[in-house]
Amino acid sequence: MPQQPILVTGSTGYVGGRLAPLLLQHGYRVRAAARSPDKLRGRPWSSHPDVELVTLDAMDRESCVEALRGCRVAYYLIHSMSPQHKDFAEADRTAAANMVFAAEQAGLQRIIYLGGLGDTEDQLSEHLRSRAEVASILRSGKVPVTVLRAAMIIGSGSASFESLRYLVDRLPMMITPRWVRTLSQPIAITDVLYYLVGCLEHDELAGEVLDIGGPDVATYRQLMEMYAEEAGLPKRLIIPVPVFTPKLSSYWIHLVTPVPAYIAQPLADGLRNPALCKDDKIRSVLPHELLSCREAIKLALQQLKTQQIESHWTDAGVAPIAEWAQSHDARWAGGTVYEDRRSLIVDAAPELVWETIVRIGGQSGWYYANWLWRLRGLLDRLIGGVGLRRGRRHPSDLQPGDALDFWRVALVKPVQQLLLKAEMKLPGEAYLGFQVRAAGGNQTEVEQIARFVPSGLFGIMYWKLLLPLHNVIFGGMIRAIATKSMARGVATYASQSQQKLP
Protein backbone atom coordinates (compact mmCIF):
# COMPACT_ATOMS: atom_id res chain seq x y z
CA MET A 1 0.00 0.00 0.00
CA PRO A 2 1.47 3.39 -0.96
CA GLN A 3 2.42 5.85 1.78
CA GLN A 4 -0.38 8.26 2.69
CA PRO A 5 0.47 11.85 1.77
CA ILE A 6 1.21 14.67 4.22
CA LEU A 7 -0.90 17.76 3.58
CA VAL A 8 0.92 21.10 3.76
CA THR A 9 -1.53 24.00 3.87
CA GLY A 10 -0.22 27.43 2.91
CA SER A 11 2.36 25.88 0.58
CA THR A 12 2.88 29.20 -1.17
CA GLY A 13 3.58 30.96 2.12
CA TYR A 14 6.89 31.67 3.83
CA VAL A 15 7.07 28.57 6.06
CA GLY A 16 5.04 26.20 3.88
CA GLY A 17 7.11 27.06 0.81
CA ARG A 18 10.20 25.73 2.63
CA LEU A 19 8.54 22.87 4.50
CA ALA A 20 7.10 21.08 1.46
CA PRO A 21 10.46 20.49 -0.32
CA LEU A 22 12.09 19.54 3.01
CA LEU A 23 9.47 16.83 3.58
CA LEU A 24 10.15 15.54 0.06
CA GLN A 25 13.85 15.35 0.92
CA HIS A 26 12.94 13.23 3.96
CA GLY A 27 11.10 10.77 1.73
CA TYR A 28 7.48 11.75 2.44
CA ARG A 29 4.69 12.03 -0.10
CA VAL A 30 3.45 15.61 0.00
CA ARG A 31 0.09 17.06 -0.94
CA ALA A 32 0.85 20.77 -1.33
CA ALA A 33 -2.28 22.87 -0.90
CA ALA A 34 -2.92 26.49 -1.80
CA ARG A 35 -5.75 28.71 -2.98
CA SER A 36 -3.83 29.14 -6.26
CA PRO A 37 -2.11 25.90 -7.35
CA ASP A 38 -0.81 27.77 -10.43
CA LYS A 39 1.58 29.54 -8.07
CA LEU A 40 2.91 26.18 -6.92
CA ARG A 41 3.61 24.92 -10.44
CA GLY A 42 6.46 27.40 -10.74
CA ARG A 43 8.26 26.02 -7.69
CA PRO A 44 11.29 23.84 -8.54
CA TRP A 45 9.96 21.00 -6.35
CA SER A 46 6.45 20.98 -7.88
CA SER A 47 7.36 18.35 -10.49
CA HIS A 48 8.76 15.91 -7.90
CA PRO A 49 7.17 12.44 -8.37
CA ASP A 50 6.02 12.40 -4.72
CA VAL A 51 4.23 15.75 -4.76
CA GLU A 52 0.58 16.43 -5.54
CA LEU A 53 -0.78 19.96 -6.00
CA VAL A 54 -4.32 20.66 -4.80
CA THR A 55 -6.62 23.63 -4.37
CA LEU A 56 -7.59 24.45 -0.79
CA ASP A 57 -9.61 27.48 0.30
CA ALA A 58 -9.77 27.33 4.09
CA MET A 59 -12.92 29.49 4.04
CA ASP A 60 -14.72 26.77 2.06
CA ARG A 61 -15.48 23.67 4.15
CA GLU A 62 -15.96 21.35 1.16
CA SER A 63 -12.63 22.49 -0.27
CA CYS A 64 -10.95 21.47 3.01
CA VAL A 65 -12.67 18.07 3.04
CA GLU A 66 -11.59 17.33 -0.51
CA ALA A 67 -7.98 18.41 0.08
CA LEU A 68 -7.61 16.29 3.24
CA ARG A 69 -9.16 13.12 1.82
CA GLY A 70 -6.65 10.25 2.06
CA CYS A 71 -4.01 12.19 4.02
CA ARG A 72 -2.33 10.96 7.22
CA VAL A 73 -1.18 14.24 8.80
CA ALA A 74 -1.83 17.91 7.98
CA TYR A 75 0.34 20.93 8.69
CA TYR A 76 -1.83 23.93 9.50
CA LEU A 77 0.12 27.01 8.35
CA ILE A 78 -2.78 29.33 7.54
CA HIS A 79 -3.37 32.86 8.76
CA SER A 80 -5.66 35.55 7.42
CA MET A 81 -3.60 38.75 7.67
CA SER A 82 -4.41 40.07 4.22
CA PRO A 83 -6.29 42.98 2.62
CA GLN A 84 -9.05 40.51 1.64
CA HIS A 85 -9.94 39.93 5.31
CA LYS A 86 -10.87 43.08 7.23
CA ASP A 87 -11.52 40.98 10.34
CA PHE A 88 -8.63 38.53 10.21
CA ALA A 89 -9.48 37.04 13.62
CA GLU A 90 -12.97 36.06 12.45
CA ALA A 91 -11.54 34.65 9.22
CA ASP A 92 -9.02 32.64 11.25
CA ARG A 93 -11.82 31.23 13.42
CA THR A 94 -13.80 30.13 10.37
CA ALA A 95 -10.75 28.56 8.71
CA ALA A 96 -9.77 26.65 11.87
CA ALA A 97 -13.32 25.34 12.38
CA ASN A 98 -13.40 24.15 8.77
CA MET A 99 -10.11 22.34 9.27
CA VAL A 100 -11.42 20.59 12.40
CA PHE A 101 -14.49 19.39 10.52
CA ALA A 102 -12.51 18.26 7.47
CA ALA A 103 -9.87 16.48 9.60
CA GLU A 104 -12.55 14.42 11.34
CA GLN A 105 -14.26 13.61 8.05
CA ALA A 106 -10.94 12.47 6.54
CA GLY A 107 -9.96 10.37 9.57
CA LEU A 108 -6.74 12.34 9.92
CA GLN A 109 -4.22 11.01 12.44
CA ARG A 110 -2.82 14.38 13.49
CA ILE A 111 -2.65 18.13 12.84
CA ILE A 112 0.60 20.04 13.36
CA TYR A 113 0.06 23.76 13.92
CA LEU A 114 2.61 26.58 14.05
CA GLY A 115 1.33 29.33 16.35
CA GLY A 116 2.77 32.20 18.37
CA LEU A 117 4.35 32.51 21.80
CA GLY A 118 2.51 34.47 24.45
CA ASP A 119 0.25 33.87 27.45
CA THR A 120 -3.35 35.03 27.64
CA GLU A 121 -2.79 36.64 31.03
CA ASP A 122 -0.32 39.05 29.39
CA GLN A 123 -3.12 40.94 27.52
CA LEU A 124 -2.05 39.61 24.16
CA SER A 125 -2.20 41.67 20.99
CA GLU A 126 -5.06 40.86 18.62
CA HIS A 127 -2.71 38.91 16.35
CA LEU A 128 -1.26 36.72 19.12
CA ARG A 129 -4.69 36.29 20.69
CA SER A 130 -5.98 35.04 17.34
CA ARG A 131 -3.05 32.59 17.06
CA ALA A 132 -3.89 31.21 20.50
CA GLU A 133 -7.59 31.02 19.63
CA VAL A 134 -6.82 29.04 16.47
CA ALA A 135 -4.82 26.55 18.56
CA SER A 136 -7.77 26.20 20.94
CA ILE A 137 -10.24 25.59 18.08
CA LEU A 138 -8.00 23.00 16.44
CA ARG A 139 -7.53 21.17 19.76
CA SER A 140 -11.30 21.13 20.39
CA GLY A 141 -11.79 18.46 17.71
CA LYS A 142 -11.29 14.70 17.89
CA VAL A 143 -8.04 14.72 15.86
CA PRO A 144 -4.89 15.10 18.04
CA VAL A 145 -3.02 18.37 17.49
CA THR A 146 0.64 19.22 18.05
CA VAL A 147 1.00 22.97 18.66
CA LEU A 148 4.39 24.61 18.20
CA ARG A 149 4.55 28.16 19.59
CA ALA A 150 7.27 30.43 18.19
CA ALA A 151 8.30 34.06 18.64
CA MET A 152 9.97 36.09 15.88
CA ILE A 153 11.28 33.90 13.06
CA ILE A 154 14.64 35.05 11.70
CA GLY A 155 15.30 34.11 8.09
CA SER A 156 15.80 35.67 4.68
CA GLY A 157 12.43 36.76 3.36
CA SER A 158 10.38 36.58 6.58
CA ALA A 159 8.18 39.62 7.26
CA SER A 160 9.71 40.08 10.72
CA PHE A 161 13.27 39.92 9.45
CA GLU A 162 12.54 42.17 6.46
CA SER A 163 11.07 44.81 8.80
CA LEU A 164 14.18 44.65 10.97
CA ARG A 165 16.51 44.71 7.98
CA TYR A 166 15.02 47.74 6.24
CA LEU A 167 14.62 49.76 9.43
CA VAL A 168 18.29 49.31 10.31
CA ASP A 169 19.56 49.66 6.74
CA ARG A 170 17.70 52.91 6.09
CA LEU A 171 17.68 54.71 9.43
CA PRO A 172 20.99 55.70 11.06
CA MET A 173 18.92 57.23 13.87
CA MET A 174 15.64 55.79 15.14
CA ILE A 175 13.07 57.14 17.57
CA THR A 176 11.42 53.93 18.66
CA PRO A 177 8.52 52.79 20.87
CA ARG A 178 9.04 51.22 24.28
CA TRP A 179 8.54 47.74 22.86
CA VAL A 180 12.12 47.73 21.56
CA ARG A 181 13.00 46.76 25.17
CA THR A 182 10.53 43.85 25.34
CA LEU A 183 12.20 40.46 25.74
CA SER A 184 11.67 37.72 23.19
CA GLN A 185 13.25 34.43 22.19
CA PRO A 186 13.66 34.51 18.38
CA ILE A 187 14.27 31.35 16.40
CA ALA A 188 15.94 30.72 13.03
CA ILE A 189 13.72 29.48 10.21
CA THR A 190 16.02 26.46 9.79
CA ASP A 191 15.31 25.46 13.40
CA VAL A 192 11.55 25.97 12.97
CA LEU A 193 11.63 23.63 9.98
CA TYR A 194 13.68 21.07 11.93
CA TYR A 195 11.03 20.97 14.66
CA LEU A 196 8.14 20.84 12.18
CA VAL A 197 9.60 17.78 10.44
CA GLY A 198 10.72 16.25 13.73
CA CYS A 199 7.20 16.40 15.19
CA LEU A 200 5.96 14.33 12.28
CA GLU A 201 8.45 11.60 13.17
CA HIS A 202 7.53 11.47 16.90
CA ASP A 203 3.99 10.30 17.57
CA GLU A 204 4.43 10.89 21.31
CA LEU A 205 4.22 14.64 20.59
CA ALA A 206 0.58 14.31 19.49
CA GLY A 207 -1.65 16.43 21.70
CA GLU A 208 1.27 18.47 23.07
CA VAL A 209 1.69 22.25 23.19
CA LEU A 210 5.41 22.95 22.75
CA ASP A 211 7.35 26.21 22.94
CA ILE A 212 10.14 26.56 20.39
CA GLY A 213 12.79 29.26 20.57
CA GLY A 214 16.46 29.84 19.94
CA PRO A 215 19.15 29.77 22.65
CA ASP A 216 19.11 33.58 23.12
CA VAL A 217 16.74 35.92 24.89
CA ALA A 218 17.03 39.39 23.31
CA THR A 219 15.23 42.69 22.94
CA TYR A 220 14.31 44.12 19.56
CA ARG A 221 16.92 46.81 20.17
CA GLN A 222 19.62 44.17 20.64
CA LEU A 223 18.52 42.50 17.41
CA MET A 224 18.84 45.84 15.60
CA GLU A 225 22.34 46.29 16.98
CA MET A 226 23.32 42.73 16.00
CA TYR A 227 21.98 43.26 12.48
CA ALA A 228 23.94 46.51 12.05
CA GLU A 229 27.16 44.78 13.16
CA GLU A 230 26.65 41.75 10.88
CA ALA A 231 25.69 43.97 7.92
CA GLY A 232 28.80 46.11 8.43
CA LEU A 233 26.80 49.27 9.15
CA PRO A 234 27.80 52.11 11.50
CA LYS A 235 26.33 51.94 14.98
CA ARG A 236 22.68 53.05 14.95
CA LEU A 237 21.36 55.64 17.39
CA ILE A 238 18.18 54.17 18.95
CA ILE A 239 16.05 56.44 21.18
CA PRO A 240 12.99 54.75 22.80
CA VAL A 241 10.08 57.09 23.66
CA PRO A 242 6.81 56.30 25.50
CA VAL A 243 4.46 58.05 23.03
CA PHE A 244 5.18 55.82 20.03
CA THR A 245 2.09 53.57 19.94
CA PRO A 246 1.92 50.25 18.01
CA LYS A 247 -0.36 51.92 15.45
CA LEU A 248 2.11 54.76 14.85
CA SER A 249 4.90 52.16 14.73
CA SER A 250 3.06 50.22 12.04
CA TYR A 251 2.68 53.35 9.89
CA TRP A 252 6.38 54.04 10.27
CA ILE A 253 7.27 50.45 9.32
CA HIS A 254 4.90 50.75 6.35
CA LEU A 255 6.64 53.91 5.10
CA VAL A 256 10.24 52.81 5.65
CA THR A 257 10.10 49.09 4.84
CA PRO A 258 8.42 46.99 2.12
CA VAL A 259 6.05 45.46 4.71
CA PRO A 260 2.54 46.95 4.25
CA ALA A 261 0.48 48.34 7.11
CA TYR A 262 -1.96 45.40 7.23
CA ILE A 263 1.00 43.15 8.19
CA ALA A 264 3.09 45.75 10.04
CA GLN A 265 0.33 46.67 12.50
CA PRO A 266 -0.29 43.20 14.00
CA LEU A 267 3.46 42.52 14.01
CA ALA A 268 4.26 45.78 15.79
CA ASP A 269 1.35 45.32 18.20
CA GLY A 270 2.58 41.83 19.07
CA LEU A 271 6.06 43.07 19.96
CA ARG A 272 4.75 44.63 23.17
CA ASN A 273 4.13 41.13 24.57
CA PRO A 274 7.10 39.21 26.03
CA ALA A 275 7.62 36.07 23.91
CA LEU A 276 9.64 33.61 25.98
CA CYS A 277 9.62 29.82 26.06
CA LYS A 278 8.06 28.52 29.28
CA ASP A 279 9.45 25.00 28.83
CA ASP A 280 12.04 23.21 26.70
CA LYS A 281 10.41 19.80 26.54
CA ILE A 282 10.83 19.61 22.78
CA ARG A 283 14.62 19.79 23.14
CA SER A 284 14.68 16.48 25.03
CA VAL A 285 12.60 14.76 22.33
CA LEU A 286 14.30 16.48 19.37
CA PRO A 287 17.85 17.37 20.45
CA HIS A 288 19.35 19.86 18.04
CA GLU A 289 22.05 22.54 18.01
CA LEU A 290 20.07 25.75 17.64
CA LEU A 291 21.37 28.84 15.87
CA SER A 292 21.95 31.91 18.00
CA CYS A 293 20.31 35.20 16.97
CA ARG A 294 23.59 36.43 15.56
CA GLU A 295 24.16 33.21 13.58
CA ALA A 296 20.60 33.33 12.22
CA ILE A 297 21.04 36.97 11.11
CA LYS A 298 24.38 36.15 9.49
CA LEU A 299 22.86 33.19 7.61
CA ALA A 300 19.92 35.31 6.42
CA LEU A 301 22.30 38.00 5.12
CA GLN A 302 24.39 35.39 3.29
CA GLN A 303 21.28 34.02 1.58
CA LEU A 304 20.22 37.53 0.58
CA LYS A 305 23.67 38.26 -0.81
CA THR A 306 23.78 35.04 -2.86
CA GLN A 307 20.08 35.37 -3.82
CA GLN A 308 19.26 31.95 -2.36
CA ILE A 309 15.89 32.89 -0.91
CA GLU A 310 13.67 29.79 -0.89
CA SER A 311 10.50 31.66 0.06
CA HIS A 312 9.46 35.21 0.84
CA TRP A 313 6.64 36.84 2.82
CA THR A 314 5.29 38.31 -0.42
CA ASP A 315 4.73 34.79 -1.81
CA ALA A 316 1.48 34.45 0.15
CA GLY A 317 -1.77 35.48 -1.50
CA VAL A 318 -3.96 34.49 -4.39
CA ALA A 319 -2.54 34.50 -7.91
CA PRO A 320 -4.59 37.00 -9.94
CA ILE A 321 -7.22 35.73 -12.37
CA ALA A 322 -6.65 37.56 -15.60
CA GLU A 323 -8.72 36.08 -18.42
CA TRP A 324 -10.05 39.44 -19.60
CA ALA A 325 -6.55 40.94 -19.49
CA GLN A 326 -5.25 38.30 -21.91
CA SER A 327 -7.99 38.80 -24.49
CA HIS A 328 -7.14 40.62 -27.70
CA ASP A 329 -10.67 42.05 -27.66
CA ALA A 330 -10.43 44.43 -24.72
CA ARG A 331 -14.21 44.77 -24.40
CA TRP A 332 -15.36 41.16 -24.53
CA ALA A 333 -16.01 41.23 -20.76
CA GLY A 334 -18.44 44.12 -21.11
CA GLY A 335 -18.22 47.56 -19.58
CA THR A 336 -15.42 50.05 -20.03
CA VAL A 337 -11.88 48.78 -20.60
CA TYR A 338 -9.11 51.25 -21.45
CA GLU A 339 -6.08 50.00 -23.32
CA ASP A 340 -2.62 51.26 -24.23
CA ARG A 341 -1.11 48.90 -26.83
CA ARG A 342 2.36 49.39 -28.37
CA SER A 343 4.65 47.15 -30.41
CA LEU A 344 8.12 47.26 -31.93
CA ILE A 345 10.31 45.06 -34.09
CA VAL A 346 13.61 44.44 -32.31
CA ASP A 347 16.88 43.35 -33.93
CA ALA A 348 17.47 40.59 -31.39
CA ALA A 349 16.45 36.99 -30.85
CA PRO A 350 13.24 36.30 -28.84
CA GLU A 351 15.29 34.79 -26.00
CA LEU A 352 17.26 38.02 -25.56
CA VAL A 353 14.11 40.18 -25.61
CA TRP A 354 12.51 37.86 -23.06
CA GLU A 355 15.58 38.05 -20.81
CA THR A 356 15.23 41.85 -20.78
CA ILE A 357 11.51 41.74 -20.01
CA VAL A 358 11.71 39.27 -17.10
CA ARG A 359 14.42 41.37 -15.40
CA ILE A 360 12.13 44.39 -15.18
CA GLY A 361 11.46 46.00 -11.80
CA GLY A 362 13.34 45.53 -8.54
CA GLN A 363 16.98 46.59 -8.77
CA SER A 364 16.76 46.82 -12.59
CA GLY A 365 14.05 49.46 -12.42
CA TRP A 366 11.42 50.00 -15.11
CA TYR A 367 13.92 50.96 -17.83
CA TYR A 368 12.51 54.44 -18.42
CA ALA A 369 11.51 57.44 -16.24
CA ASN A 370 12.36 55.51 -13.08
CA TRP A 371 11.86 58.65 -11.01
CA LEU A 372 8.20 58.68 -12.04
CA TRP A 373 7.83 55.02 -11.01
CA ARG A 374 9.46 55.83 -7.67
CA LEU A 375 7.15 58.81 -7.19
CA ARG A 376 4.10 56.63 -7.94
CA GLY A 377 5.42 54.07 -5.46
CA LEU A 378 5.91 56.73 -2.77
CA LEU A 379 2.39 58.09 -3.29
CA ASP A 380 1.05 54.55 -3.04
CA ARG A 381 2.84 53.99 0.28
CA LEU A 382 1.51 57.27 1.66
CA ILE A 383 -2.09 56.17 1.03
CA GLY A 384 -1.53 52.68 2.48
CA GLY A 385 -0.52 50.75 -0.64
CA VAL A 386 2.35 48.30 -1.13
CA GLY A 387 4.62 50.72 -3.03
CA LEU A 388 7.77 49.78 -4.94
CA ARG A 389 9.78 48.61 -1.93
CA ARG A 390 8.67 44.99 -2.13
CA GLY A 391 11.09 44.55 -5.02
CA ARG A 392 11.22 41.04 -6.43
CA ARG A 393 12.13 37.57 -5.21
CA HIS A 394 14.89 36.92 -7.79
CA PRO A 395 16.62 39.25 -10.30
CA SER A 396 15.93 37.10 -13.39
CA ASP A 397 13.33 34.46 -12.47
CA LEU A 398 9.60 35.16 -12.33
CA GLN A 399 6.87 32.71 -11.35
CA PRO A 400 3.07 33.12 -11.16
CA GLY A 401 2.15 34.74 -7.86
CA ASP A 402 5.50 36.50 -7.36
CA ALA A 403 5.43 40.06 -6.07
CA LEU A 404 7.11 42.54 -8.42
CA ASP A 405 7.26 46.01 -6.86
CA PHE A 406 3.60 47.05 -6.77
CA TRP A 407 2.56 44.36 -9.27
CA ARG A 408 1.78 40.65 -8.88
CA VAL A 409 2.77 38.15 -11.58
CA ALA A 410 -0.43 36.72 -13.06
CA LEU A 411 0.96 34.69 -15.94
CA VAL A 412 4.35 33.54 -17.23
CA LYS A 413 4.85 31.71 -20.52
CA PRO A 414 8.63 31.62 -21.06
CA VAL A 415 9.79 33.46 -24.20
CA GLN A 416 6.13 34.21 -25.01
CA GLN A 417 4.13 36.19 -22.47
CA LEU A 418 4.36 37.96 -19.11
CA LEU A 419 1.28 39.41 -17.44
CA LEU A 420 1.30 41.58 -14.31
CA LYS A 421 -1.65 42.64 -12.17
CA ALA A 422 -1.46 45.97 -10.30
CA GLU A 423 -1.63 45.83 -6.50
CA MET A 424 -1.13 49.54 -5.88
CA LYS A 425 -4.12 51.58 -4.71
CA LEU A 426 -6.19 52.30 -7.82
CA PRO A 427 -9.74 53.36 -8.68
CA GLY A 428 -10.08 50.23 -10.80
CA GLU A 429 -8.26 47.09 -11.92
CA ALA A 430 -5.11 47.23 -14.06
CA TYR A 431 -2.84 44.80 -15.89
CA LEU A 432 0.43 45.25 -17.76
CA GLY A 433 1.41 42.58 -20.28
CA PHE A 434 4.26 41.79 -22.65
CA GLN A 435 4.15 39.39 -25.60
CA VAL A 436 7.16 38.16 -27.56
CA ARG A 437 6.93 36.70 -31.09
CA ALA A 438 9.60 35.70 -33.60
CA ALA A 439 9.46 38.04 -36.62
CA GLY A 440 11.79 36.17 -38.98
CA GLY A 441 15.53 36.28 -39.33
CA ASN A 442 17.04 37.49 -36.06
CA GLN A 443 14.16 39.83 -35.32
CA THR A 444 11.47 39.80 -32.65
CA GLU A 445 8.16 41.57 -32.30
CA VAL A 446 7.53 42.73 -28.74
CA GLU A 447 4.06 43.93 -27.80
CA GLN A 448 3.33 45.85 -24.60
CA ILE A 449 -0.30 46.17 -23.46
CA ALA A 450 -1.66 48.10 -20.47
CA ARG A 451 -5.34 47.54 -19.65
CA PHE A 452 -7.49 49.26 -17.06
CA VAL A 453 -11.09 48.69 -15.93
CA PRO A 454 -12.18 51.86 -14.09
CA SER A 455 -14.31 51.80 -10.97
CA GLY A 456 -16.86 54.57 -11.27
CA LEU A 457 -16.39 58.11 -12.51
CA PHE A 458 -13.19 58.64 -10.53
CA GLY A 459 -11.61 55.67 -12.29
CA ILE A 460 -12.47 57.13 -15.70
CA MET A 461 -11.02 60.51 -14.70
CA TYR A 462 -7.89 58.82 -13.34
CA TRP A 463 -7.14 57.16 -16.70
CA LYS A 464 -7.92 60.29 -18.73
CA LEU A 465 -5.77 62.55 -16.56
CA LEU A 466 -2.81 60.18 -16.76
CA LEU A 467 -2.93 59.70 -20.55
CA PRO A 468 -0.11 62.22 -21.22
CA LEU A 469 2.10 60.45 -18.67
CA HIS A 470 1.21 57.05 -20.16
CA ASN A 471 2.44 58.22 -23.55
CA VAL A 472 5.76 59.17 -21.96
CA ILE A 473 6.20 56.18 -19.62
CA PHE A 474 4.84 53.32 -21.74
CA GLY A 475 6.34 54.66 -24.96
CA GLY A 476 9.72 55.12 -23.32
CA MET A 477 9.59 51.70 -21.64
CA ILE A 478 9.03 49.65 -24.79
CA ARG A 479 11.79 51.58 -26.62
CA ALA A 480 14.14 50.94 -23.68
CA ILE A 481 13.28 47.22 -23.76
CA ALA A 482 14.19 47.17 -27.47
CA THR A 483 17.48 49.03 -26.86
CA LYS A 484 18.53 46.81 -23.96
CA SER A 485 17.61 43.65 -25.90
CA MET A 486 19.74 44.71 -28.88
CA ALA A 487 22.61 45.53 -26.50
CA ARG A 488 22.30 42.01 -25.05
CA GLY A 489 22.48 40.66 -28.60
CA VAL A 490 25.68 42.61 -29.31
CA ALA A 491 27.21 41.47 -26.01
CA THR A 492 26.26 37.83 -26.71
CA TYR A 493 27.76 38.00 -30.21
CA ALA A 494 31.00 39.52 -28.87
CA SER A 495 31.22 36.85 -26.17
CA GLN A 496 30.69 34.04 -28.68
CA SER A 497 33.28 35.55 -31.02
CA GLN A 498 35.82 35.73 -28.21
CA GLN A 499 35.25 32.10 -27.35
CA LYS A 500 35.95 31.10 -30.95
CA LEU A 501 39.33 32.85 -30.99
CA PRO A 502 42.31 30.45 -30.70
Helices and strands as residue ranges (DSSP letters): E 6-8, H 16-25, E 30-34, H 37-40, E 51-55, H 61-68, E 73-76, H 88-106, E 110-116, G 120-122, H 126-139, E 145-150, E 153-154, H 159-170, E 173-176, G 178-181, E 183-184, E 187-188, H 189-200, G 203-205, E 209-212, E 218-219, H 220-230, E 237-240, H 246-256, H 261-270, H 281-285, H 293-305, G 313-315, H 323-326, E 338-346, H 350-358, G 362-364, H 370-382, E 403-404, E 407-413, E 417-422, E 428-438, E 444-454, H 456-500
